[in-house]
Structure formats: structure tokens, C-alpha cells
């Protein structure tokens, strides 16, 4: 079986991508062909990865950043991904934790045909990032952070671009069941907000991993790390972990990233395939630090001049 990994990359996430590629291949069973399709959001990453032998196909997209650029890459993947294969949309800062992860996906999604989509879920109401507000993203259904798509269903028409200025009011029980939010709440249209209705309209069976925060007693891989991170478990066993913020946090240089990847490596037995920043990464980080420091100094001066 061919398993295609579709990853969005920017210049800041190249280190994450290097780790991702080694991680996915090292933990695979060897029974399935794992291929990478890369969607570059800037010229730096496209030039760096152009011609790489271990990339099945590279897409140099119109330059973009943030959730809009990421959604553009995901939609390109959904509309062009090979048919008949198992396809996975994945953030570069999502680390696989289950050995022979591919075997279980193929068994349940292709052989047994239990699920049309398997993936991560978003935090419940009252979570570390969600809070108690009545404006929430949908719950308990797969999200774009990491989702495996069965070849038995058509996902080519799925749109995921955000529309953050508008909301869906949950007025009735049917809408409540689609988005898993109580009546009286509002659905935030962040990236992937269209997924619940797409699954409902096409009757696609789904499974969303349990989300376990590092502060929870059930946490196994990320126990006692920063609560910003997410651990996802399948039947009580860690399947993957998600750092978040790969386009802004520098790979294994910023403290948040060091905390996350050190924990993943420990859980995986400190593997020899693990990736660490090289001299070029650290040199770039130093230049970024200087630039950021300069901006902090200049901002009050600019404000003072404008006010004079």
C-alpha cells in the first residue's frame, strides 16, 4: 500500500520537516511505501528542497503565511492527491509515537474499512487554549493538524480555508450534533471548519484520537512538559504528539520546541535517527535574534517620532 504524507513547509519549518521525514520512515513497519509530498509557502523552503531525491513531489505555491497560506496548501493537497492510496495531511511539528503506525492505519482503514478518516481533534471547551467562551471551534471530529484519508472516499471537494470574521450560530439540535457544541454557542470558522459538515453530508465514518494534555495523569509521552503541547492517544496508547507553531517557533532552539522534542525523543528511546539544529540553523537564529532586538528598540522611537 502506498501511504502519501502531505506536509506544508516554510523556511522556518525546514528543521521540523527533516525530523518529520526520519520519524515517519523509522517508525513504519516496512510493509508499505511511505512517500512525501511537500507544499512550500516561501521561496526559501522551495529552493532548499528543490530536487530532493526523498520527496515524491514538491509544490512551490504562491507565497503566503499564517492560516490562510496553510489552508491553501491543504486544499492543493486534497485536490491533487493520488487516488487509490492512503493519504495523510500532517503538520510538520506532529511527531509519530506509535511503532508500525502504518500497519494499524491500513488494517482499520483499508482492510477492515472501519473509518473514512482518522485524525487529531481540537481541545474541548474549557481547555488550555479554548477557555470557557461560547465562541469555539468544532469538537470531537478530525482536524487538519493530522488526518489520514481512506482511498474509499472522495475528499477532493473539501475546502478548509478560514473565515474568522463570521460564525455559525448553533440554533438547533442538528447543528449541535454536527459541530458537537451546545445550542447557544457559535462555531469559529478557523482552518478546517468545513470538515464536520463534509463528513455529515457524505456519511463518512470518522475516528478522532483522544487528546491528552501534558498535565493530565493519562499523559505518557509528554508528561510534565509545557501544556501548550498536545498528546494524542489511540485506545490509551500514544499515537502522535503535536508541538504547534512550527512557522514561528524555531526547531529545537526556542525553549518551547526544545521541551517538546526532548520529550518525544525520550519516549522513543533517544533514537539515532533524531534530528537537531545544525550550524546554519543556529546562525539564522542568531540573526533573527538581532533583528528582533533591533525592532524592539526601534518601535518606541518610531512611535515617539510620529507623536512629535
N, C-alpha and C positions, 0 to 999 in steps of 0.2 A: 504494500500500500504506500502511495506517496503522501507525505504529510508536508504541506507547504506553510511556512511561517511567514507572515506578512508584518513587517516592522517599519515604523516611522522613525526616521533618523534626522537629527540636526547636527551641526558642528559640535554642540555641547554634549551630545549623547553618543559620540563615537566610542568612548570607553565602555559605556553601558552595552552598546551593540556587540563589542568584542567579547565581553563576558557572556552575554546572552547566547551567542553562537556556540561558544565552547560548552556552556551549561546544557543547552538543549541536546547537543550531539553526545556529550559524555554520559548523560543520564538515560539516553534512548536505549531500547533493547537490542537494536541492530537488525530487527526483523523488518523495519520499514525505512524507506528512503526519506530523510529529512532535508528539505530544501528551503532556502531563504530568498524571499522577495523583499527588496528594500525600497522605501519611498523617501527620497531626500527632500527636505524642506529648504535647503540653502545650498549655495554654490560650494561652500567649504566641504560639506559632507559628500556632495556628489563627486567633486574632484578627488577626494581622498579614497572613495570606494569604487570609482570607475575602473572597470576591467578586473576587479577582484574575482579570482577563479572560484571562490567558495560562495558566490552569490549567483543564484539562478537567473534573476532578472533585476535590474536596477531602474527605477523611475526617477528622473530628475523633474520634480513638479514645479509649477510656478511658485516662486519663493513666498513663503508665508510662515507665520509663527502663531503660538498660542493655540487655543482650542479650535479656531477656525482652520488653521493650517493642518492640524492633526486630523480633524474631521474630513478635510479634503483628501488626505492620504488614505484614510479608511474607506471612503467611498470609491476611490480609484481601485483599491484592492478588491472590494466587493463586486465591482462591475467587470473586472478583468480576470479574476482568479480562475485557475484551471478547473474545469468541470470533471466530476468523477473522482476527485481527490478529497482527502480530508484537509480542510484549510483552517488555519488558526490566525486570528488577528491578535497581536500581542504588543503591549508597551515594552520598550527596551529595558525598563527597570523592573520587570517582572521576572523573578527567578524561580525556576522549577526546583522542587524539593523532593518529588517522588521518583524513585528509580523505576525505569521501564514505564514511564508515564505514557508513552505512545501505545504500549500494549493494552493498557486499560481503556484508553480512548477508543481504539479500534474495536476492541471487544464489545464495548457497550454502545458505540455509536454506529458501527458498520456491520458487525456480525449480528449482535442482538437487536440492533436498530431501536434501542430504548429512547434515545434522545436525538433531536434535530440540532440542538445547540447546547453546549456545556460551557459555563464560564464563571467569572467572578461576579460578585454582587456588590451593591453600594451599601454604605452604612445605614443602619436602621435609625429611626427617629430617636433623638437623644444621644447620638454617638459623638465621638471626639470631634468630628468635623461638621456634623449635621445640626447639632443642637436641638432645641425644642420648638423652633419656629414652624409655622404652618406652611411655609414655602419649602418644599422638599423635592428631591429627585425621586423617581420611582424606586420601589423596593422589591427585593426577593426574586428578581429576574436577572438574567445575564447582562453584563455591562461590557463596554468596549475596551476596558482595561486588558482583558484576556478572554477570548471566546473562540471555542472550537466549533466549526460548522460542518454538519454532515453533508456528504455528497447527494443525499436523497432529497434535499430541499433546496429551493432556489432563493438565494439571498441577494441576487444581483440588483433588485429594485430597492433594497433597504437604504434609506437616507439617514445620516447621523449628524448633520450639521446643527449646531446650537442656534437657538432663537431666544436669547436670555432676556430680551425686553418684554416677552409675552409669556403667559402662563395658562395652564389648563385648570379650570376650577372643577374640583371633584364634587359634583352636584348629586350624584345618584350612586346606587349600589354597583351597577355595571361598571362605571368609570372607576369606582373604588377598587373593584376586583382586578381590573386591567393594570392599574398602577400600584396596587397594594398600599394605598393611602386612605385614611378615613375621610368620610364625607365632611366637607368644610375646609379641606386642605387645598393647596394649589401645587400643581406639578411644575417644577422648574425645568425649563427646556434647555438643559445642558447637553453636551455631546452624547448622542445615543438615545435621546428622549423618545425617539420613534420606535425603539425596539419592542416595548410591551404591546403596542397596538399591532405591529407587524406580526408578532408571534400569535396574537389572538385571532386576527383576521384569517391567517393561513393555517391555524390549528397545528402549529409546530410544537412538538413536545420539548420541554427545556428542563435543565437542571442547573442550579446556581450553587456554587460551593458555599459552605458555611464560612462566614467572616469572623475571625478571632483576633482581637486586639492584643498587643504585647502585654497589657496589664491584666488580661484575663487569666484565671488559673488553668484554662484549657490550652493556652499558648505553649507550643513546644519548640518551634524553631526561633521565634523572635521574643521569647520570654524576657521581660525586663528591658527591652530596647525602647526607643522613642515611640510613644503612642501614635505618632504620625503615620507609622508603617501599618501594613495590613498582612495578616497571615490567613491563607485560605485552605480549608481542610475538606477532604472528601472522605466521608464516613469516619471522621475523627482522626484522619491521618493527614499531615501537611502535604498539600499538592503543590502550592506555589506561594510566593510572598511578593509583595509589591511595595517598593520604596515610595514612589510618586515623585514628580518634579524633576525628571531627568533632563528637561530642557533648561532648567535653571540651576539645580544643584550639581556641582562638579563631581564626577565619578571618583569615589574613594579619596576625595580631597576635602570637600566640605564635611564637617562633623556628622551631619545627618546621614550622608552616604557611607561614611566610614563605619558608623554604628550598624547600619543595615547589612552591608556586605560582609563585615566581620562575623555577624551572627549567622548569616547564610552559610558562610564557609565552615564555621564551627559545626553546624548541623550536618553538613555534608562530609565531615571528616577532614577538613582542610585539604581539599583535592589539589593535585599538582597542576591541573589544567586552569586553576583560578587565574584571574587577570587583575593586575594592579596598574596604577598610572605609570607611564614612562616619563623620561626626561622632558619630552615635548609637551606632555600634558601638564607637568608641573611648571614648566616655563610659561605656558599660556596662562596658567592660573595666577602666576606672579604678575604678569602683565595686566590681567583683569583686575587684580587687587589694586594695582597702582592706578588704573583708570577709575575704579570705583572710589578710591580715596580722593582723587582729583575732583570728581563730580561732587563729593560731599563738601569739599572746600569751596567749589565754585558756586554752588546753588545759593548759599546765603548772600554771596557777593552780587550775583545777578539780581536777586530779589531786592537787595538794597539799592542797586543802580536803577531798577525800574521804579522804585518808590521815590527816588530823588527828583 
